[in-house]
Amino acid sequence: MSPARRAGRLLAVLAMLAAGTGLAALLPVLPAGGRAAAVGGWARWTLRAFGVRLVVRGRSPRRRALLVANHASWLDVLALLAVAPARMVAKREVRSWPLVGLLAAAAGTVLVDRSRPRDLPATVARVTAALRAGRPVAVFPEGTTWCGTADAVGCRPGRGFRPALFQAAVDAQAPVVPLRIGYRCAATGAPTTAAAFVGDDDLLRSVRRVLAARGLEVRVTVSAALHPARGADRRLLARAAESVVHLAAAGTPPGGRRRGLDLAA
């Protein structure tokens, strides 16, 4: 990408960040439907400002659900919000990030302190309450980013999807919707790690790489909802959701709706 095009993208991104500041002030006074539309629109336009094309497969959930996705990049948050605006679960450090922290607070993000495992039951309770109130909640249950390509041996987090927050879906009797987020070159359709945010990478270097990328495409595959039975085992539920995400990575089309998934212990 030429320096002039990169500069143009940067100006567009800065404009969207400024718009995000105003949006953060408006969110608390908007009705629920207005908040979702505003956040989704802002996320879509911010992706466009970065020069990232959004492709969606499957039907976006319109009602309460626990949305669970793989995690490769900071762009994942924008992609997920563009497809299904939801209350996010994020690490506590996000609150201190410039502007992002302000937007996170305004959108009601559930912040998790990973250094305090004893606080996890309270976090699960907050997510359960949000689901019972009819709000969708989104989480990246791998707990970390990875390179994101299906054929990257040894790159995927060894622990897989962590099951704790799946308990909220069981307690609230809410569906779990697996989403697969992948990055490709629009011209060739080949997977790319241009957006990956891993290892010794820092945010500034990653942003510069995305701004310089030509034809970057993010594909979000929305799979069929999993409906846990009452008293279901959260570990089996997490394993089932993870399997669906990896099937989406392999190109398996989203299936029909699944009802009453029996994962009881």
C-alpha positions as CSV (number, residue, x, y, z in Angstrom):
1,M,0.0,0.0,0.0
2,S,1.4,3.4,-1.0
3,P,2.2,6.0,1.8
4,A,-0.5,8.3,0.5
5,R,-3.1,5.5,0.8
6,R,-1.9,4.6,4.3
7,A,-2.1,8.3,5.3
8,G,-5.7,8.4,4.0
9,R,-6.6,5.4,6.0
10,L,-5.0,6.8,9.1
11,L,-7.0,10.0,8.8
12,A,-10.2,8.0,8.3
13,V,-9.5,5.9,11.4
14,L,-8.8,9.0,13.5
15,A,-12.1,10.5,12.3
16,M,-13.9,7.3,13.4
17,L,-12.1,7.4,16.8
18,A,-13.3,11.0,17.2
19,A,-16.8,9.8,16.3
20,G,-16.4,7.1,18.9
21,T,-15.8,9.7,21.6
22,G,-19.2,11.3,20.8
23,L,-20.8,7.9,20.7
24,A,-19.5,7.0,24.1
25,A,-21.3,10.1,25.5
26,L,-24.6,9.2,23.8
27,L,-24.8,5.5,24.5
28,P,-26.0,5.8,28.1
29,V,-29.1,7.8,27.0
30,L,-30.0,5.7,23.9
31,P,-32.6,2.9,24.1
32,A,-31.3,-0.7,23.8
33,G,-32.2,-0.9,20.1
34,G,-30.5,2.4,19.4
35,R,-27.4,1.4,21.2
36,A,-27.0,-1.8,19.2
37,A,-27.6,0.0,15.9
38,A,-25.1,2.8,16.8
39,V,-22.4,0.4,18.0
40,G,-22.8,-1.9,15.0
41,G,-22.7,1.0,12.6
42,W,-19.6,2.5,14.2
43,A,-17.8,-0.8,14.1
44,R,-18.6,-1.4,10.5
45,W,-17.4,2.1,9.4
46,T,-14.3,1.7,11.5
47,L,-13.4,-1.5,9.8
48,R,-14.0,0.2,6.5
49,A,-11.7,3.1,7.6
50,F,-8.9,0.5,8.2
51,G,-9.5,-0.8,4.7
52,V,-10.9,-4.1,6.0
53,R,-13.7,-5.7,4.1
54,L,-16.3,-7.5,6.2
55,V,-17.9,-10.7,4.9
56,V,-20.6,-12.5,6.9
57,R,-21.9,-16.0,6.6
58,G,-24.9,-17.2,8.5
59,R,-27.6,-15.2,10.3
60,S,-26.7,-12.8,13.0
61,P,-28.5,-13.6,16.3
62,R,-31.2,-11.0,17.1
63,R,-32.0,-12.1,20.7
64,R,-30.2,-12.9,23.8
65,A,-27.3,-15.4,23.4
66,L,-23.8,-16.1,24.6
67,L,-21.6,-15.4,21.6
68,V,-18.3,-17.2,21.6
69,A,-15.5,-16.7,19.0
70,N,-11.9,-17.6,18.4
71,H,-9.4,-14.7,19.0
72,A,-6.7,-13.7,16.6
73,S,-6.6,-9.9,16.6
74,W,-7.8,-6.7,18.2
75,L,-9.8,-6.3,15.0
76,D,-11.9,-9.3,16.2
77,V,-13.8,-6.9,18.5
78,L,-14.8,-4.6,15.7
79,A,-15.8,-7.6,13.5
80,L,-17.9,-9.1,16.2
81,L,-19.7,-5.9,17.1
82,A,-20.3,-5.1,13.4
83,V,-22.1,-8.5,13.0
84,A,-23.9,-8.8,16.4
85,P,-23.6,-5.8,18.7
86,A,-23.3,-7.3,22.2
87,R,-22.1,-6.6,25.7
88,M,-18.4,-7.7,25.6
89,V,-16.4,-9.5,28.2
90,A,-12.8,-8.2,28.3
91,K,-9.7,-8.1,30.4
92,R,-9.5,-5.3,33.0
93,E,-6.6,-3.6,31.3
94,V,-8.9,-2.5,28.5
95,R,-10.5,0.1,30.8
96,S,-7.2,2.1,30.9
97,W,-6.8,2.1,27.1
98,P,-7.3,5.6,25.5
99,L,-10.8,6.0,24.0
100,V,-11.3,2.2,23.8
101,G,-11.7,2.1,27.6
102,L,-14.2,4.9,27.4
103,L,-16.2,3.1,24.8
104,A,-16.0,-0.1,26.7
105,A,-17.3,1.5,29.9
106,A,-20.2,3.2,28.0
107,A,-21.2,0.0,26.3
108,G,-21.4,-1.9,29.7
109,T,-18.4,-4.1,29.0
110,V,-17.9,-6.8,31.7
111,L,-14.2,-6.4,32.8
112,V,-12.3,-9.5,34.1
113,D,-9.3,-9.3,36.4
114,R,-7.3,-12.4,35.3
115,S,-5.0,-12.1,38.3
116,R,-7.9,-12.7,40.7
117,P,-9.5,-16.1,40.0
118,R,-11.6,-15.7,43.1
119,D,-13.6,-13.0,41.2
120,L,-14.7,-15.4,38.5
121,P,-18.0,-16.4,40.1
122,A,-19.0,-12.8,40.3
123,T,-18.2,-12.3,36.6
124,V,-20.2,-15.4,35.7
125,A,-23.1,-14.0,37.8
126,R,-23.0,-10.6,35.9
127,V,-23.0,-12.4,32.5
128,T,-25.9,-14.6,33.7
129,A,-27.9,-11.5,34.8
130,A,-27.2,-9.8,31.4
131,L,-28.5,-12.9,29.5
132,R,-31.6,-13.1,31.7
133,A,-32.3,-9.5,31.0
134,G,-32.4,-10.3,27.3
135,R,-29.0,-8.9,26.3
136,P,-26.5,-10.7,24.1
137,V,-23.0,-11.1,25.6
138,A,-19.8,-11.8,23.6
139,V,-16.7,-13.5,24.9
140,F,-13.4,-14.9,23.5
141,P,-13.1,-18.1,25.6
142,E,-9.6,-18.9,24.5
143,G,-8.5,-16.1,26.7
144,T,-5.7,-15.0,24.4
145,T,-5.0,-14.2,20.8
146,W,-3.3,-16.6,18.4
147,C,-2.3,-16.5,14.7
148,G,-5.7,-17.7,13.6
149,T,-4.9,-19.9,10.6
150,A,-6.4,-23.4,10.7
151,D,-3.2,-25.1,9.5
152,A,-0.9,-23.4,12.0
153,V,0.4,-26.4,14.1
154,G,1.3,-25.5,17.6
155,C,-0.2,-22.0,17.3
156,R,-3.6,-22.6,18.8
157,P,-3.9,-22.2,22.6
158,G,-3.4,-25.5,24.3
159,R,-6.2,-25.1,26.8
160,G,-8.8,-24.4,24.1
161,F,-12.1,-22.8,25.1
162,R,-12.2,-22.1,28.9
163,P,-15.5,-23.3,30.3
164,A,-16.2,-20.9,33.1
165,L,-18.4,-18.4,31.3
166,F,-20.4,-21.1,29.6
167,Q,-22.0,-21.7,33.0
168,A,-23.8,-18.3,32.5
169,A,-25.5,-19.7,29.5
170,V,-26.5,-22.9,31.4
171,D,-27.8,-20.9,34.4
172,A,-29.7,-18.4,32.2
173,Q,-30.9,-21.1,29.8
174,A,-29.6,-19.0,26.9
175,P,-28.4,-20.3,23.6
176,V,-24.6,-20.4,22.8
177,V,-23.8,-19.1,19.3
178,P,-20.3,-20.0,18.0
179,L,-18.7,-17.6,15.6
180,R,-15.5,-18.1,13.5
181,I,-13.4,-15.1,12.7
182,G,-10.8,-15.4,10.0
183,Y,-8.7,-13.1,7.9
184,R,-8.0,-13.5,4.2
185,C,-6.5,-11.7,1.2
186,A,-9.5,-10.6,-0.8
187,A,-7.7,-11.1,-4.1
188,T,-6.6,-14.7,-3.6
189,G,-8.9,-15.9,-0.8
190,A,-5.8,-17.3,1.0
191,P,-5.6,-17.0,4.8
192,T,-3.4,-14.3,6.1
193,T,-1.8,-13.4,9.5
194,A,-1.6,-9.7,8.7
195,A,-4.1,-8.9,11.4
196,A,-2.8,-11.3,14.0
197,F,-1.7,-9.8,17.3
198,V,0.5,-12.3,19.0
199,G,4.0,-12.9,20.6
200,D,6.2,-9.8,20.9
201,D,3.9,-7.7,18.7
202,D,2.8,-4.4,20.1
203,L,-0.4,-2.5,19.2
204,L,1.2,0.3,17.3
205,R,3.1,-2.1,15.0
206,S,0.0,-4.2,14.5
207,V,-2.1,-1.1,13.6
208,R,0.6,0.0,11.1
209,R,0.6,-3.5,9.5
210,V,-3.2,-3.4,9.1
211,L,-3.1,0.1,7.6
212,A,-0.5,-1.0,5.0
213,A,-2.3,-4.3,4.1
214,R,-3.9,-4.4,0.6
215,G,-7.2,-6.2,0.3
216,L,-7.6,-7.4,3.8
217,E,-10.8,-9.3,4.4
218,V,-12.4,-10.5,7.7
219,R,-14.8,-13.3,7.4
220,V,-17.3,-14.0,10.2
221,T,-19.1,-17.3,10.1
222,V,-22.2,-17.5,12.4
223,S,-22.9,-21.1,13.2
224,A,-26.1,-22.7,14.5
225,A,-27.0,-22.0,18.1
226,L,-26.3,-24.6,20.8
227,H,-29.2,-24.9,23.3
228,P,-27.9,-26.4,26.5
229,A,-30.2,-28.6,28.6
230,R,-31.0,-27.5,32.1
231,G,-28.0,-28.6,34.3
232,A,-25.7,-29.1,31.3
233,D,-22.0,-29.6,31.9
234,R,-20.3,-26.4,31.0
235,R,-17.1,-28.2,30.0
236,L,-18.9,-30.3,27.4
237,L,-20.7,-27.2,26.2
238,A,-17.4,-25.4,25.8
239,R,-15.9,-28.4,23.9
240,A,-19.0,-28.5,21.6
241,A,-18.8,-24.8,20.8
242,E,-15.0,-25.1,20.1
243,S,-15.6,-28.0,17.7
244,V,-18.2,-26.0,15.8
245,V,-15.7,-23.0,15.5
246,H,-13.0,-25.3,14.1
247,L,-15.5,-26.9,11.7
248,A,-16.2,-23.4,10.4
249,A,-12.5,-22.9,10.0
250,A,-12.4,-26.0,7.8
251,G,-15.1,-24.6,5.6
252,T,-18.1,-26.6,6.8
253,P,-21.2,-24.5,6.2
254,P,-23.3,-23.4,9.2
255,G,-26.0,-25.9,9.9
256,G,-29.6,-25.7,11.0
257,R,-30.7,-24.7,14.4
258,R,-29.9,-27.2,17.2
259,R,-32.4,-27.6,20.0
260,G,-32.1,-29.0,23.5
261,L,-28.4,-30.0,23.3
262,D,-28.2,-32.6,26.1
263,L,-24.9,-31.9,27.9
264,A,-26.1,-32.7,31.4
265,A,-23.5,-34.2,33.7
